[in-house]
């Protein structure tokens, strides 16, 4: 029998917090402590969702061994695992119809560039796109990426099968997770939030959000903003 841990109320934990800031008013402290209780509840909900995700039953077996082109030559989906049991794949919106990649994807991957080596201590990581490998590597060099493992989906079968391209040939960003247990590769999880699951006035982002950019901006008075979008280039000072 599993004994469920009984957690103290979030309000109780929030009341224990010792942080106080120079010149804060009583009104500010009351509001900040109430917000802290909500932040604690959010943390707990994130943990519950992650636990529920880990408890998913076995996903569908991946019957096809998809092929990609990487820096070391042709590679299959199975080979992308390396010595790991889990593979995380991000499908980059950089198809052959694009002269330049998606700025939002690029912003995300620029953040992941600094985390890539850490991520690969735990799981295998691959970034796939439908553009030729030379195009991907040229942009990576322009961007200063050194650690992101980039692969061209040469046959584009992987992109089609895993919802990374529309019937009209437009790119769709995907975070896909695969598992390999006892030699069998299975689909484990992918984000499924889209336009149909978005709340009014919100874009169809996933939760938790994969982009550190939004985590930082969500902590500011200005927030994300409705009309702002990352750029591939900015003026140099």
N, C-alpha and C positions, 0 to 999 in steps of 0.2 A: 504494500500500500504506500502510495506517495503522500507524504505529509506536506501540505501546501504551506508555504511560508506566509505568515500573517505580517503584513507591512504596516507600520504606523501611518496614520493619515498624513497626507502631503502637507496639510496646514500645520501639523505638529512639527514636521521636519523644517518647514519654512520658518517657523517661529524660533527655531534653534539657531538659525544662521546668524553669524556674528558680523558680517560685513556692514560697515557704516561708512558714509562718504562725507567728506568735508562740506559743511554748510547745508546738508540735506534738511528738508522740512519734515514735520510730522506727517503732513499729507503725502509727501513723496514716499516716506517709509512705509506707510500703510499700503499704498498702491503697489510699491515694489515687492513687499512681502506677499501680497495676494498674487502678484504675477509669478513670484518664485514658486508658490504652491502649484500653479498651473504648469510651470516648467518641469517640476518634479513629476507631475502626472504625465506630461508628455514623454519624459524619459522612460517612465515605466511602461507607457503604451508602446513606445518604440521597441522596448525589450520584449513585450508580449508578442508583438507582430513578428519580430525576428525568431522567437521561439516557435511560433506557429509555422513560419516558413521552413525552419529546419525540420519540422515534424511532417512535412508533406510526404504522402506515399510515393513509391517509386514512379517517376515520370516515364513517358514513352521511350522505348529503345530507339536509338539513332541507328537505322539500318544501313545508311549510306555513308561511306567514308569520303567526305568532301575533300577537295584538293584546293590548295592555295599556293601562291608564289611568295616566298619569303627571301630575306637577305641571303640565306644559305642555299636557296634553290627551292624546288617543289617540296611541299609538305602536306600531309593529310591531317584531317581533324584529330585522328588518334595520336598523331605525332605531336600535335600542339600541346598535349598534356605533359609531355616530357616525363619527369619522374613524379608528377603530382596526381592526385586522385580527383581533383576538381579543376575545371577550366572556366575562366571568365572571359567572355568575348564581348567586345563593344563593336557595333557596326557603325562605322564612320560615314557621315553623309558627304561622300566625296566620290560620286559616281563619274563615269567617263563623260557624261553630259555637262559636267561642271568644269569651268576654267579654274575656279577657286573653291575650297571646301566651305562647308557650313561654319559660320563664325561661332555659333553656340557650341557645336561639337568641338571646335578647335579650342575654345575657352576651357571646356571641360577637360580635354585631353592635355592641355598645357598644365593644368593642375595635377593630373594623374602622372605626368612625366616625372614630377618630383617624388611620387609615391610608388612608381613602378617596381623598383628594386625591393621595396618593403613588401608590396603585395605578393611578389613572386617568391617570397620566403614561405608563404602559406599556400598559395594556389598558382596555377598557371594562368597567364594573361596573354590575350591576343587582341589586336585592333585590326579589323578587316574593313576593306573598302573595295569598291568595284573598279576603281581606276587602276591603270597599270602600276606596277611596283615602282618603276622609275619616277613616275609622277608623285607617288606617295613619299618616296625618299627625298626627292628634291624639295618638297614642301617641308618635310621634317627638318632638313638641313637649314632651310630658311628660318624656321621657327626655333631652331636650337635644340630640338628634341634629340636625345641620345639614348634613352632607355626604353621608350615605348616599342614593343615588338609589333611591327607593322606587316600586314599580309594583304596581298591582292587576291580577291576572290575571282580567280581567273575564269572559271566556268560560270560564275554567278548563280550556280544552283543553290549554294548555301544561303545567299541573300534572298533568293526567291522563296525557298522553303521556310525560312525563319523570319518572314515578314520584315525584311530589311529593304525592300523595294516594292513600289506600287505597280499595278498592272501597266500604268502609263510610263514607268521607268524612273519615277522620282524616288529619292532615297528616304528611308525611314531609320531613325536612330534606334538601336536596340541594345539593351544590356541582357545578355544571355548567359546562363550558367548551366554547365554540363557536369555530370559526375561519371566516374569510371570505377565500378566495383566488380571485382572478380572478372575483369576483362570485358565487361559489358558497359558500353557508353549509353547514358540516358540523358535526356533533357531534364533538368531539375527545376529551373525557374526563369522567368523573364518578366520585366515590367509589362503590365497590361493596361495601364491608364492611358486614355486617349481622349479625343474631343468628346466622345460620348460619356465619359466619366468625369468630366471637368465640372466644377461648381461654377455658378454664375459669377462672372467677373474675374475668373481665374483661368490661367492657362492650364493645359492638361499635363502638368508636371507630376512626376512620381513622388512617393513618400516612403522613406526619407529621400530628400533631394540629393542627387549624386554630385551636385556642383558646389564646391566650397564658396564660390562667388556669391550664390544666393544665401548661403548660411550667414555670411558676413553682412550682406546688405539687409537681410531680415533683422539684424540686430541694431539697425540705425533708424533715426526718425524718418528718413526719406523712404526707407523700404526699397523694394525692387523697382518701383516706378512702372507705369503702364506703357510708356513709349520709348523705353531705352532698350538697347540691344548691344551685345558685345561686338567689337570690330576686329577684323583681322590685322589691322595696322592702326597705330596712333602716332600723332606728330611727336618727333623727338625734341627734347628741350635743349 
